Amino acid sequence: MKLALAHDWLNQIGGAEDVLEVLARQYPASPVFTSMYARTVMPPHYANWDIRALWLDKLPAIHRRHQMYLPLYPLAWGNLRLRDYDVVLSNKSGFCHGLRFAPRALHICYCLTPTRYVWQLDDYLAGEGLGKLTERLLGPLAAWLRRWDYAAAQRVSHFIAISSAVQARIRKFYKRESTIIHPPVDTSRFQPCPADEIQDYYLIVSRLVPYKRIDLAVQAASELRLPLKIAGSGRDLARLKALAGETVEFLGYVADADLPRLMAQCRALLFPGLEDFGITPVQAQAAGRPVIAYRGGGALDTVRAGVTGAFFDQLTADSLKEVWRNFDAFAYNPQQIRSHARQFDTSAFCRRLDAFIRGAWAAQRTNRDYHYEDPVANATR
């Protein structure tokens, strides 16, 4: 089985690139097709991969300002024809699912989300704070992109969604069904600490941008006078500091090596925004700590109410306060929390994804419908 990987762009590091790292290790002989590759800003070991950038990579300033070439991505990906591969696995949040492939081949799309600024334009514009002229121009463009994106989605052989929230969007926007395989999380980095080492603080680990809704936690902590540490940086920092009372501490950037201890010693992690998946709640649970999360998005897949944490129901500080003031962090069993987190480990992701690909390819070769069975869940029954 000859397999190729497709990834939207390589000019920044984020959750999509975390997934790509695992895919590249899982399928080391597979080339990575991408719209652009900014070698100077990506990790040095990427140079060891077989990365094949599209013609977009040669356009002026595209590595720094890739958004201004938005109308060209469908053209570039739609003209890419991967005729020599049995399976194409696209790691998609943009347009890479629009590529072409051989008639007897498979295209499996690992969908991080249907393209956000195509299908959820109003939410995207509200979060980005773009100018009025840009907003007016994006409206007609987004309408055209939606037609292209929908047509491209119909050519995909199988969709895999990262969460139930993304699965619902695939069904709504693309009218396609999908299988859920949660993204990989390295849970081995995180371990519970002894109970007497738990310290008196709650924790947020996040980029400080408006849609993360860190403001809800800052306001709630300040009014309840509860100790809250916030690890991370971003453009919302000044606004959040202005909202914060004396019990809120901003740590700035925290090195990866220091994060496990910070997580293991907190009373609980707060996750106040609406996310497609959300890795930090899984990391905190791997460290044995419960989570207080908004009841929506990926948290519905990763947090078990009453077992690994608690939910608040509305995106307001008052709703969070109602749950937080009565929250008993020591009523949760750290080992039970960690056991729950391990189902999201990288090893489980690799087993699930490889089983899906091999099963779908076998069904394709024999002209059978494919019905996925989770090998990790089956092994624990």
N, C-alpha and C positions, 0 to 999 in steps of 0.2 A: 504494500500500500504506500503510494508516494503522496506525501502531504505537504502543502504549502500553508504558511501563516500570512494573514493580512491584518494590518494595524493602521489606524487612521493617520497618525502623524507622530513623529519622534522629535519634538522640540521642547518638551517639558516632562517633568516627573509627577505622576499622580497615581490614582488607583488603577487606571487602565494599564499603566506601565508595570505596576506590581503583578498584574495578571500575565502580561506579556513575558515577564521574567520567568515565571513558572512554565509557561508554554514553551519558551525557548529551551529550557532545561529538559522538559519532557520530550520534546521532538527536536533534538540538536541537529539533525540532518536537514531540517526544513528551512527553506529561505523565508525571510520576512519581507513582504511587499508593503510599502508605505508611501504616502504622498510626499513626505520630506524627511530628511535625516540631518539634524543639526548636531554634528559630531562634537563640537566644542562644549555643548551644554548637557549632553547625555553621558551616562557612566562610561568610563574608559573600556570596560569589558564588552560593551556593545560592538566594539571594533572587531571582535572575534566572531561575530555573527555574520551570516550571509544576508546582509540588508540590501534590498533592491528598491531604490527610490524611483518614483514616477517623474515625468518631465516637469511637474510642478516644482520640484526641488531646485530647479535652476532659476526660478523667478526672483526678481530683486526683493530683498528684505523679507522673504516669506518665512524665514526661520523666526523672525522677531514679531512679524505682524501678519500671521497667517489668516486672520479673520477677513482682511480686505480682499482676499482672493476667493471668498465664499462661493460665488457662482461657478467657479472653475472646477471645484472638487467633483461634482457629479459627472462632468465631461471627462475628467481624467480617470476616475474609477470605472465609469461606464465603458471606456475604451480599453481597459485592461483585460486581456483574454489569457487565461491560464489554462491552456489546452493540454499541458503535459502532466497533470496531476490527477490522482484518483480522488483526493479529498482536499478541499480548501476550507480552512478554519479561520474565520474572520473574528477579530476581537473588536467589536464595534460600539462606538458612541456617536460616530459621524456618518461617513458615506462609503466606507470600504465594503459594505455588503452589496454595493452596486456592481461589483466586478463580474466578468463573464467567465464561464468554465465549460469544460467539455460535456457533451450531452449525457454520457454515461457516468460522469463524475458526481460527487456530492459537494454541496456547499453548506457547511454547518456554521451558523452565525451565533457566536457567544455574545449576546446582546447586553451590554452594560446599561443602555437605555435607548429607546427610539430618539433620534436626534433632537435634543432639547430645544434648540432655537428654531426648529422647524415646526414641532408639534406643540410646544408649550411656550410660544413666543412672548406672551404677556408676562409670564413668570420670569422668563430669562431677562427681559428688558428691565423689569423691576429690580432684579438683583444686580444688574451690571451698571445701571445709572448712565445709559448712553444718552446722547443729545437728541432733541426732538427731530432734527433733520434725519439722523440715522434711523430713528424709529419709523419715520414715514417711508423711508426707502426700503426698510426691511419687510414691511407689510406685504407688498406685491411680490417681492422676491421669495418670501416664505411660502406664499400660496403656490408659486411654481415649484419650489423645492418639495412641498408636500406631495404634489402629484408625482414627481420623479421618485421620491423616497418610497411612496406606496408601491409603485410599479417595480422598483428594485427589490422590495421585500417579498414580492410574489415569486421571484425567481429563486429565493433561498430554499434549499431542500429541507432543512430543519432549523428551528430556532431553539436556543437555550437561553433562559432568562436568569439573571443573577439573584432575583428575589420575587416574591409574590406580587410586589408592587410593580415591578418591571413586567412581569408576566401579564398583569392586567392591562398595562399600556400597550404591549404587543398585540393583545387581543383587540383593544379599542382602536388603535391607530392603523394597524396592519391587517386586521381581521385574520390573524394567524394564531394557532395554538403553539405552545412552547413547553419545554421541560425545564424545571428549576434545578440548577446546580450552583450552589452558592460559591462566591469567590474564595480563593485560598487565603488562609490566615496562618501565619507561623505561630501557633500556640505554644510551641516548645520554649520560646523565649520568655514566657511568663509563668511564674510559679507562685502559689500562695505563700505568705509568710506567717510565722507564729502569731496567734491572736494578740499577744502582749506587745507586738510591734506595730499594730494598727494605730495610726495617728489620728488626731482630731482635725481632719479636713476632708472636704469633698473635692472632686476633681473634674475638670474638663480638659480634653486634649483635642485641639481643633485648629484649623485655619480660622482667622478672625475676619470673616466676611459676613455680610448681612443675612444671607439666607440660612446660615447655620443657627440663627436665633439664640446666640449666646447672650443677647440682651435680656432675655427672659430669666435666665439663670442668675445674671448679675443683679437684676432688680429684685428677684426673689431672695437671694442670699443676703442682700443689703437690708431688706425689710425684715427678714427673719433673724438677722444677725448671726448667720451661720458661716463658718469658715469655708471659703471656696478658693481653690488654686486653679488658675487658668494657664495651661501650657500651649503656646503657639503664638503666631504673629499674623499680621494682615492689615488691610486697609481700614478695618473697623475698630482698630485699637483705640484711637483717640476718643471716639464716641462712647465706647464701652467704659473707658476710664472715667469719663465725665458722669456716667451713670452709677459708678461703683461706690459703695460705702467702705468703711474701714476694714470689714471682714473679707474683702475680695483682694486677692493677690495675683498679679500678672507676672508669670515666670518667663515670658518670652520663649524663644526657641529652646527646646529640651532635646539633648542628644539622644539618639536611639539607645545608646548603652545605658542611659539613666532612666529611661521610660519604664522598664519592668518594675523597678523598685518603687517608683512614684505611684504606679498603678496598684501594686500589692499592698501599699501602706495606707491607701485612702479608705475612708469609710464606704464611699460608693462613687461610681462614675455618673456624671450627668450627661445626658444626650438629648438636648432640648429641641433639635431641629427635625425636619422631615427629609430623610435621606433615602436614596435608592437601595442601599444596603447598610453601610456603616461598619467599618472595621474596628473602631475603638471599643464599642461595647463587647465584641468578641474577645479582644485583648484583655479588657478588664475582667471579664468572666474567667478567662484562662488563668488570671492571677488570683482567682477565688473571690473577687469582689462583685457585689450586686450593682445593678444599673437602674437609674431612674430615667425613663425615656418617654418621649412623646408617643402616644399610641397611633402610630402610622408608619408607612414606608417599611424600610428594611428591618426596623426594630421589632416589628411584629413577627419576623422570622427568627430573630436571634435572641430575644428576651422572653422568658417564661414568667408570667405574672405570678407572684407568690412563691416562686422557686428560685429564680435568678435575678429578680428585681421587681419593679413596679412601674406602672404607666400613669401619666396624667393625660387628660382627654382633650384639652383645648390648648391652642398655641397662645396662651396668656400667662403672665406671671402669677396671677391669682390661682389658676388651675394647678400650676407647678407647686405653689406654696401649700395648697391644700394637701397634696401628697407628701411633700417634703417634710412638713412640720410633724407628721405622724410616722415618719419612716424610721424603722429600727434596723440599722445595718447589721446588727449582730444576731438577728433572727434568721439569717440565711446560713446554710451550710457551705463553707468554702469548697470542699471537695466535690459536693454535688454540683455546685456552680461550674467548677472546672471541668467536670465530666461532661456537662452539657456543651461547653465551649469546644471540646475536642472534635465534635462532629463537623466543625468548620475548618479543621486543620488542612494544611496544604496536601498532606498525604491522602486525605479523604477526597479532596478535590481532584487530584490526579487519577485516583482509582475510578471515580465516577465519570470523569470526562473521557478517559481512555475506553472505558466500557461502552459509553455512548457512541463514540466514533467507530469502534470496531463492530458493534452491533448494527449500527446504521449502514456501514459499508457492506457487511455480510448480507443484510436485507436487500440492499440496492443490487447486488450482484445476482440475487436469486429472484428479483422482482416480487419481494414480499413487503407488506406493510411492516413498519417497525414500531415496536412498543418497548420503551425503555423500562428496565428494572434496576433499581438502585442497588449496586453490589455492597455498599457499606451498610445500608439498612437491612438488607437480607442477611448479612453476616452476623448481625446482632440479635436476630430473632430466635 
